[in-house]
Amino acid sequence: MNDNRPIGVFDSGVGGLTVAREIKRLLPHENIIYFGDTKHLPYGDKSKETITKFTKKITKFLVKQNCKAIVVACNSATSNSIEAIREAAGDTLVIDVINPVAKKVAYELHQKIGVIATKATVNSHAYQSYIKKYNRHLKVIELATPLLVPIIEEGFRNTPVSKNALESYLSYKKFEDIDTIILGCTHYPLIEKEVNAVFQGRVKVVDSPLIVVNELIHEMEKDNLMGNSPNPTYQFYLSDYTENFAKLAKQIFGKSISLEQKKL
């Protein structure tokens, strides 16, 4: 029996599209509802209480949309509010973006791991805590990179602006001998090639969206939630319409997407 209810995905902006894109690729017969809280982005410079208030409202909205699973495609939301989100979701399956990545990285052959993320994620030390829960011998170096989300949201990828910011951040002295780097914000896979260029291929860049969606598939199969829609729909809601979001969403999902502004 197929469950064709939609999968809900949310983030503060365009970053979660990297996860939604992977859901579309690996689960081509699933319906998706995406909520981008563009009115309140970035979450990374906001307090835990504020992030929790916003994300609980979004979660309740996605539950009302009859979502069978919710992917919290935001590291700042995961690191600060995941328990409140799970509570708001009730019986709905919730997948976060930190634990699956931490688990996979912890069991691979790494020695020193770098993490770049928003201030909210770094201040929570979520990656360090999760990774060391699975492998306490690993060294984890976290660095807040707050300029990257605005650079991506404003469309300055692959420009001297993004290049200079990345070179400045990634020259961090404690990153000198890392063998792996986690892009601890769902926006950052959009600049993965630029990160690779700075490290010149010396450092493994973790493919977080792939890991997260594989975890989603595993949990959906376990709970008999897999769908088989012959013509899947992709519905996008924004708390504030932005041209950059519309442009990126259409690049990833095609011209047929439905984009609607929604106040919660």
Stockholm file with secondary structure:
# STOCKHOLM 1.0

chainA/1-264         MNDNRPIGVFDSGVGGLTVAREIKRLLPHENIIYFGDTKHLPYGDKSKETITKFTKKITKFLVKQNCKAIVVACNSATSNSIEAIREAAGDTLVIDVINPVAKKVAYELHQKIGVIATKATVNSHAYQSYIKKYNRHLKVIELATPLLVPIIEEGFRNTPVSKNALESYLSYKKFEDIDTIILGCTHYPLIEKEVNAVFQGRVKVVDSPLIVVNELIHEMEKDNLMGNSPNPTYQFYLSDYTENFAKLAKQIFGKSISLEQKKL
#=GR chainA/1-264 SS CCCCCCEEEEESSSTTHHHHHHHHHHCTTCCEEEEECGGGCCGGGSCHHHHHHHHHHHHHHHHHTTCSEEEECCHHHHHHHHHHHHHHHTTSEEECSSHHHHHHHHTSSCSEEEEEECHHHHHHTHHHHHHHHHCTTCEEEEEECTTHHHHHHTTCTTSHHHHHHHHHHHTCGGGTTCSEEEEESTTGGGGHHHHHHHHTTCSEECCHHHHHHHHHHHHHHHTTCCCCCSSCCEEEEESSCCHHHHHHHHHHHCTTCEEEECCC
#=GC SS_cons         CCCCCCEEEEESSSTTHHHHHHHHHHCTTCCEEEEECGGGCCGGGSCHHHHHHHHHHHHHHHHHTTCSEEEECCHHHHHHHHHHHHHHHTTSEEECSSHHHHHHHHTSSCSEEEEEECHHHHHHTHHHHHHHHHCTTCEEEEEECTTHHHHHHTTCTTSHHHHHHHHHHHTCGGGTTCSEEEEESTTGGGGHHHHHHHHTTCSEECCHHHHHHHHHHHHHHHTTCCCCCSSCCEEEEESSCCHHHHHHHHHHHCTTCEEEECCC
//
